[in-house]
């Protein structure tokens, strides 16, 4: 969440609740609603690390609020994050480790592991289909995020099929 908040602060200074609203508006229903406590804890750490600075703003009928500004150090970190490629395929897949190692110990059967994992992926796919059906067509960001997750899940299901063919 650190870098997501820095990106929003690069656009304009904001306080924690504005950042929460911006995340929700930008990503829609596809992005889990961030916990406001987590946002403020993260902002505190960013401030401690010199990536943002906070300014107390007086309000007449309310407690003062802290508005956060991106620092030069924060902008530099954000630019590095944007310029770096995102992690690609995972070679150390946790499920694959279970699939190979658990049968060696006698703890589990490969077909049972594959079946359980397939059910889990199909349940996740069903949840994503439901989420997609409730997402307004005009919410392109949320739609793309959901569709991307569905494509990754479909690839995982295809890979499970291959594992079953080769290992079971």
ABEGO torsion letter per residue (X at the ends): XAAAAAAAAAABBBBAAAAAAAAAAAAEAABBBBBAAAAAAAAAAAAAAGABBBBBBBBAABBBBBBBBBBAAAAAAAAAAAABBBBBBBABBAAAAAAAAAAAAGABBAAAAAAAAAAAAAAAAAAAAAAAAABBAABAAAAAAAAAAAAAAAAAAAAAAAAAAAAX
